[in-house]
Amino acid sequence: MKNCGILLTLLFGICSKLQPCKAQLGIYIFLIAIGAVLALWSNPEFNIICMLFAFLAVVFGAMRWTLTQYALQIEKVSVVNLVLFLSPSATIFTFIASLYVEKDRFVNYYNSLNNPSLASQFLEEFIIVSMCGGLFALLLLIVEFKLIHHTSALTTDVIAKVKDILLIGMAVIVYDEKLSITNIFGLLLVFCGILLFAKFKHNHQNNNNTILKSQKYEQVNSFDDDDDDDIDDDNDNEQVEEEDERGIFDVEMVTTIDRFAAI
């Protein structure tokens, strides 16, 4: 279910006009999604409630990254400001969720307050885990926002599939996990989809650069034409002024000659 979230990211990106509506792009993303599902395929035990929560998590995740891209690229919000706005609310909701999930640990800590050694040990573990985990989560969040700011939410989701491939490779090397033919076929599909997606993004970026260059060239040409028109107008005005000065000089000369003739 989680690996199909990239399809929703593409859908939300197209609806918000952050991604081009191209058939090729849809095929490549679908290929990556199917390959990711097959790469992690095993003998699953289906649970309706778990599937519902997983689907909601995928939907909210895709919406989150799409809104993040919109805020960074369209609204021009900086990465630092976005983190500052999101961190307080994320901390509050995480703390509330931890009270429900980790309530047994909090109860044990409360009961161990009478024992200073157990209380200090629990407090040290809590500080180490929260500080180290929070620091790494903050750094990961900043890197993800920077990546979305310079690329897109869809590209970030595709790169996440590269991370999944690396995790599968580490599981095989470190933990001696065994891959089935289905898993290997899925990895090949993901790898091919990523290569095709990278080629598509490269060609799309080149087309955009060509369009921007042509627009700048047209603006420069129109600016030069305006300058030429201004120069011609200035020359005409100078000629008119010169003719007016000549006319005034001729009148003054005639007036002077008439005065001498009268004398």
Order of alpha helices (4+ residues) and beta strands (2+ residues): alpha-alpha-alpha-alpha-alpha-alpha-alpha-alpha
